[in-house]
């Protein structure tokens, strides 16, 4: 959707956008939760901006989850909570994390419950600080700007056997499928199962299916070499 210019393009740097955010913060302080209708009415009275432009700004802020009607937070105040900030930092630092990993890293010495972690994750998802991806039986929480495919790759790389298999393919152009377990020096059935999963997620692909030659996806290899 295209928005009209309001003394410059609509972005968080726009001074009029910041003015409306500040009004919203004051409303939350006074009333505990944000009411968009009240925000609009106050902005109309206090700012030298047309009603249409104010609506555009509020819609922009709502679409980007900077402000949410009925919430006592804005997008930036959500991260003022120390636990939420720690959860966010872990997800960013590790290019994604599972629920169990987050609980282990954030709630050390049993300082919090699963219910608390679920609540904090919901708040981070609600305000678009992170996103959620299902990988098999796991719920994976990713940085918002990390592509889903790369998030899956980082998830699989956290496992030692997966990591050894992927590294093997980074250092070799192609390997015939029956030979992979010999190079890894691990049980054949375990290696073949991991190969199947990695190929299902397009991390590894057949270069030549007739000869069972496998290689790492070019896109995945480029990402790993850069990161």
C-alpha positions in Angstrom: 0.0 0.0 0.0 1.3 3.5 -0.9 1.1 6.3 1.6 1.0 10.0 0.9 4.0 12.1 1.9 3.6 13.9 5.2 6.5 16.3 5.3 8.6 13.6 3.8 8.1 9.9 3.3 6.4 7.8 6.0 9.0 6.2 8.1 10.0 6.1 11.8 12.4 9.0 11.0 9.5 11.2 9.9 9.0 13.9 12.6 5.2 13.8 12.3 5.3 10.0 12.8 7.4 10.5 15.9 5.0 13.1 17.2 2.1 10.6 17.0 4.2 7.9 18.7 4.9 10.3 21.5 1.2 11.1 21.9 0.6 7.3 22.0 3.2 6.8 24.7 1.6 9.5 26.9 -1.8 7.9 26.4 -0.5 4.6 27.5 1.1 6.1 30.6 -2.2 7.7 31.5 -4.7 5.1 30.5 -2.6 1.9 30.7 -3.7 0.8 27.2 -3.7 2.5 23.8 -7.0 3.5 22.2 -6.4 4.3 18.6 -9.6 6.4 18.3 -8.5 8.6 21.2 -5.0 8.9 19.7 -6.6 10.1 16.5 -8.8 12.7 18.3 -5.9 14.1 20.3 -3.6 14.2 17.2 -6.3 16.1 15.3 -6.5 18.7 18.1 -2.8 19.1 18.9 -0.9 18.7 15.6 -1.0 20.8 12.5 -1.6 17.8 10.2 -4.6 17.0 8.1 -7.0 14.3 9.3 -6.2 12.2 6.2 -2.5 12.4 6.9 -3.0 11.4 10.6 -5.0 8.4 9.5 -2.2 7.4 7.1 0.4 7.7 9.9 -1.7 5.6 12.3 -2.3 3.0 9.7 1.4 2.9 8.9 2.2 2.4 12.6 -0.5 -0.2 13.0 0.6 -2.1 9.8 4.2 -2.2 11.1 3.1 -3.2 14.6 4.7 -0.1 16.1 1.4 0.6 17.8 -1.4 -1.8 18.5 -4.9 -0.8 19.6 -5.7 -2.1 23.1 -2.1 -2.8 24.0 -0.1 -1.1 26.9 3.1 -1.3 24.9 4.6 0.2 21.8 7.1 -1.7 19.6 10.1 -0.1 21.4 8.8 -0.4 25.0 8.2 -4.2 24.5 12.0 -4.6 24.7 12.3 -2.7 27.9 11.5 -5.9 29.8 14.8 -7.6 30.7 13.6 -11.1 29.9 12.1 -10.1 26.5 15.3 -8.3 25.7 17.4 -11.3 26.6 15.1 -13.6 24.5 15.4 -11.2 21.5 19.2 -11.1 21.9 19.6 -14.9 22.0 17.5 -15.3 18.9 19.5 -12.6 17.1 22.9 -13.9 18.2 22.2 -17.6 17.3 20.3 -16.9 14.0 17.2 -18.5 15.6 16.4 -20.6 18.6 14.0 -23.4 19.7 11.7 -23.0 22.7 13.8 -25.4 24.8 17.1 -23.6 23.9 15.6 -20.3 24.8 14.3 -21.6 28.2 17.8 -23.0 28.9 19.5 -19.8 28.0 17.1 -17.2 29.4 15.7 -18.8 32.5 18.8 -20.1 34.1 18.6 -21.8 37.5 14.8 -22.3 36.9 14.2 -18.6 37.3 11.1 -18.7 35.0 8.4 -21.0 33.8 7.4 -22.3 30.3 4.3 -20.2 30.6 6.3 -17.0 31.1 8.5 -17.8 28.1 5.4 -18.4 26.0 4.0 -15.0 27.0 7.2 -13.1 26.3 7.5 -14.8 22.9 3.9 -13.9 22.0 4.7 -10.2 22.8 7.8 -10.3 20.6 5.8 -12.0 17.8 2.9 -9.6 18.2 5.1 -6.5 17.7 7.1 -8.1 14.9 10.4 -8.3 16.6 10.8 -12.0 15.6 9.0 -14.6 13.5 8.0 -18.2 14.1 8.8 -21.1 11.7 7.8 -24.8 12.1 10.6 -27.3 11.2 9.4 -30.8 11.8 8.3 -31.1 15.4 10.1 -27.9 16.4 9.0 -24.4 16.7 11.8 -22.2 15.6 12.0 -18.5 16.5 13.9 -16.4 14.0 15.2 -12.8 13.6 12.7 -11.0 11.4 15.2 -10.2 8.7 16.6 -13.7 8.3 15.1 -15.6 5.4 13.2 -18.8 6.4 15.5 -21.1 4.3 18.6 -19.7 6.0 16.9 -20.0 9.4 16.3 -23.7 8.7 20.0 -24.1 7.7 21.2 -22.5 10.9 18.9 -24.7 12.9 20.3 -27.9 11.2 23.8 -26.7 11.7 23.4 -26.6 15.5 23.4 -30.5 15.4 26.9 -32.0 15.3 26.1 -34.7 12.7 24.2 -32.3 10.4 27.1 -29.8 10.8 29.7 -32.5 9.8 27.6 -33.5 6.8 27.1 -29.9 5.6 30.8 -29.1 6.1 31.8 -32.1 4.1 29.7 -30.8 1.1 31.2 -27.3 1.5 34.6 -28.8 1.0 33.6 -31.2 -1.8 31.7 -30.4 -5.0 29.8 -33.6 -5.1 29.8 -36.9 -3.3 27.9 -40.1 -4.2 25.2 -40.7 -1.6 26.4 -44.3 -0.7 29.8 -42.9 0.1 28.8 -40.1 2.5 28.7 -42.2 5.7 32.2 -43.5 5.0 33.6 -40.0 4.9 31.7 -39.0 8.0 32.7 -42.2 9.8 29.3 -42.5 11.3 26.5 -45.2 11.2 25.1 -45.5 7.7 21.4 -45.5 8.7 21.9 -42.3 10.8 23.7 -40.5 8.0 21.2 -41.6 5.4 18.3 -40.3 7.6 20.0 -36.9 8.0 20.7 -36.8 4.2 17.0 -37.3 3.6 16.0 -34.5 5.9 18.6 -32.1 4.5 17.5 -32.9 1.0 13.8 -32.4 1.9 14.6 -28.9 3.0 16.7 -28.2 -0.2 19.9 -27.7 1.8 21.5 -30.6 -0.1 20.3 -31.5 -3.7 21.0 -34.1 -6.3 23.5 -32.8 -8.9 22.9 -36.0 -10.8 20.1 -38.2 -9.5 21.0 -41.1 -11.9 24.5 -41.4 -10.3 23.3 -40.5 -6.8 25.7 -37.5 -6.7 24.8 -35.0 -4.1 26.0 -31.4 -3.6 25.1 -28.5 -1.3 22.6 -26.0 -2.7 24.5 -23.1 -4.3 22.4 -20.6 -2.4 23.1 -22.3 0.9 26.8 -22.6 0.3 27.1 -18.9 -0.5 25.2 -18.0 2.7 27.5 -20.2 4.8 30.7 -18.9 3.3 29.5 -15.3 4.0 28.5 -16.1 7.5 
